[in-house]
């Protein structure tokens, strides 16, 4: 996983929790499935640009901001 991909999943989760949203809440606001949100947050799915844009918009961020590290911290299917 690249640093940018890791930033997306940690920033996404941090922003979701800051809003006191569940994964289901974020899924609703981004028009994605809860299972996709879970897979992204667990590093099993890297959101393609269209999903990244939806996530960013739902979280009130630009797609570029979504790729920045979450404060206090430094998608294709991942292979494992």
C-alpha positions in Angstrom: 0.0 0.0 0.0 1.4 3.4 -0.9 1.7 6.3 1.5 -1.1 8.1 -0.4 -3.4 5.1 -0.2 -2.7 4.7 3.5 -3.4 8.4 4.0 -6.8 8.1 2.3 -8.0 5.3 4.6 -6.7 6.9 7.8 -8.0 10.3 6.9 -11.3 8.9 5.8 -11.8 7.1 9.1 -10.6 10.0 11.2 -13.0 12.4 9.4 -15.9 9.9 9.8 -15.3 9.5 13.5 -14.9 13.2 14.0 -18.5 13.5 12.7 -19.6 10.7 14.9 -20.7 8.8 11.8 -20.9 5.0 11.5 -19.6 3.3 8.4 -23.2 3.0 7.3 -23.7 6.8 7.7 -20.6 7.5 5.5 -21.9 4.9 3.0 -25.2 6.7 2.8 -23.7 10.1 2.3 -21.2 8.9 -0.3 -23.7 6.6 -2.1 -21.5 3.6 -1.5 -22.1 0.3 0.2 -21.2 -0.1 3.9 -19.1 -3.1 3.0 -17.0 -1.0 0.6 -16.4 1.6 3.4 -15.3 -1.2 5.7 -13.0 -2.7 3.1 -11.4 0.7 2.4 -10.9 1.4 6.1 -9.3 -2.0 6.5 -7.0 -1.5 3.6 -8.6 -4.2 1.5 -10.0 -1.9 -1.2 -8.4 1.2 -2.6 -11.0 3.6 -3.9 -10.9 4.5 -7.6 -11.0 8.2 -8.3 -14.8 8.3 -8.6 -15.2 6.8 -5.2 -12.5 9.0 -3.7 -14.4 12.0 -5.0 -17.7 10.8 -3.5 -16.0 10.1 -0.1 -14.3 13.5 -0.1 -17.5 15.3 -0.9 -19.5 13.4 1.8 -16.8 14.4 4.3 -16.6 18.0 3.2 -13.1 17.7 1.8 -11.5 18.0 -1.6 -10.1 14.8 -3.2 -6.6 16.2 -2.6 -7.4 16.9 1.1 -8.5 13.3 1.5 -5.0 12.1 0.5 -3.3 14.2 3.2 -2.4 12.6 6.5 -4.9 12.8 9.2 -4.0 15.2 12.0 -1.6 13.5 14.4 -0.5 11.0 11.8 2.5 11.1 9.8 -8.5 1.5 -4.7 -7.9 -1.8 -6.4 -8.0 -4.9 -4.2 -4.9 -5.3 -2.0 -3.0 -8.5 -2.3 -2.2 -10.4 0.9 
